[in-house]
Amino acid sequence: MKPSTSKYIAFESVSIPDLFKLAPGAFGLYLPARDENGKVQKSMAKIAAGAKSAAVHAKKRCVVQTLVILEQSVEGEIPAPQRMLKVTVTPIDQISERGRRYKESQKPGEREKALQAKVKVFAVNLDGVHNVMVAAPSLKAAADLIGTTVYLMRTYDAGVNDEDKAVALATVGQVFRQEGINGAWEPWTPDAKR
């Protein structure tokens, strides 16, 4: 192990950027630097974040493990344990056991539901005949997509039901137009002049 130039690493076996130039299976050991209070938690977090960032840039993955080092004492006192990080390079397609368990615990469609929860459906009647609808993250974004103002969106809100919402959420950002209140929703491109 050699001294490191990083302020978060006291000693290292190989620098983190150099580690990810090596083949999968290679590993590096890192002794975190202590802060003014003698703690290593911040340094360990910075080392782990730096390793994960370097892995992404190198189009690889890594496994970060915390190792506890105990000194054997002959004097009878129990010395404080030291912590060290071991970073192992893995191929991009390899997922750790912990990552696999996490993916399996996620219900199908949870990500899509979370994305839809951030998107709302907005509808407006601008000319008394046609309703215009779009799914967007905000009223301002919806007004921009439709080509109108937030004021007009609020003033002439057309309201939507669950069937309308399903149509809009199927293609977020696509503007739909409906003739009358019972017409079918059709994709529509607003005039740029409005």
N, C-alpha and C positions, 0 to 999 in steps of 0.2 A: 504494500500500500504506500502511496505517496501523498504528500500534501496537495490540496486542491487550490485552484485559483478562485473558486466560487466562495462567496461569503457564507453560504449555507452548508457547505461540505468541508469538514476538517481534513479527512483523508479519503482517498478513493483508489480503487484498483485500476480503473480506466475511466476517462471522462465520459459523460453521458453522450455527447455527440459522436464520439469515437465508438462507443458501445454499439450504436445502431448502424454502424458501417459493417459490423461483423454479422456472421450467419446466425439464423435462429438457433437457439440453444445456448448462445454465449450469455454470460452474466457479468455483472459488475457489483462490487461491494462498496457501500458508501457509509462513512461514519459522520453523522450530522454534527454541525457546529452548534455549540451552546450559546444561548442569548445571554444578556446581562444578568438574568435571574438564574442562570444555570440550566434552563429548560431546552429541550430539543424538539418539541412538538412542531413549532413553526418551521424549523429547518427540515424536518421529515416531510411535512406537507409540501414544501417548496421542491424538495428533491423528487417526490412522487409526481407532482404536477409537471415538473421539467422533463421527467422520463416519459410520461404519457404524451406530452407535446412533441418530444423528439421522435417518439414512435410513430405518431400520426404523420409527421413530415417525412419520415423514412418509409412510409407505407408499410409499417409493421405494427405489431402489438407488443405489449410487454406485461409481465406479471411482477408486481411489487410485493415483496414480503418483508416483514419486520423480523429481524433476528435479535434475540436477547443474549448478551454475552455476560457470563458470570465468571469472576475470577475465583480461583481456588485459594482459600486463605488457610495458612498454617498457624496464624496467631489467634484464631478463635473468633475474630470479629467477622461479621458478614458484610462484605463490601456491596456497595450499590451496583445494581446491574446497569450495563450500558446497552444502548440499542443501536442497531445497524440496519441499513436497508440493503436488500438484495434485489436487483433488477435483472430479470431474465428476458431476453429477446425471444419473441414467438412469431410465427408467420401470421400474416394478416387474416387468414381464414380460420385460424385456431381460436376457439373461445374457451376461456377458463371454466372450470367446474362451477364456480360461483356465478359467472356470467350466464352459463347454460341454465342454472336453476332460476335465475332472475327472469330470463326470457320465457321459461316454461310457466312461471307464476303469473305472467301477464295474460289477461283474458284476451281472446281474439277481438279485434275491433276497438280496444281501449284507446289506442293512439288516434284512430279516426274520430272517436267520440270526443277526445280531448281537443282535437283540432276544430271540430264542429262547434264545441262549446265556446270557442273564441270568435266564432263567426256568427253574425246575426243576419236575418233576412229583413230587408227594407223594401217597401212598396209605396208608390206615389201615383196620384192621378193628376197629370199636368194639364191635360186639355179637355177634361170632362168626358172623354170617350174611351181613352186607352189608359190602362194601368200598366206601370212599369215596375219591375221587381229585380232585385239583385241581392246576392249574399256577399257581405263584405264585413271586415273587422270593425268598422265604425260607421256612423252616420255620414261623416265627412268623406270617407272613402267611397261610400255608396253614392253620395251626391256627385263626386268626381266621375265615377264610372257612368252614371246616368247622364251627366252633362248638365246638372242643375245646381242649385244652392241648398245649403242646409236649411235655410229659412223655408224654402218651398217644400222641401222634404217633410218638415215638421207641420207646416200649414195644411198640406194636401195629402196627408198620410192615407194610404188606401187600405192598410191592414192586410194580413195574410192568414190563411188557415194552415193546418198541418200538411195538407196535400200540396199547397203552394210552396211551403217551406221545403218539402222533399224535392221539388223540382229545382229550386234555387240552390239548395245545398249539394245537389248532385254535380253542379259545375260552378264552384265558387268563383265570383268575378265576372261571370257571364250575365249580361243584361237580358231580361225577358220582357216581352210586351204581350198584353192581353187586350182584346177588343171587348168592351163591355165587362160586366161582372161574371158572365158565364162562358166567355171565350176561352180557347186553349192558349196556354203560355207558349210563345214561340221565341227563339233566340232573335235578338234585335240589336242593331248597332245604332246608337244615338247620333243625331246630327251634331257635327262639330261646332255649328254656329250658335247653339243654345247657350 
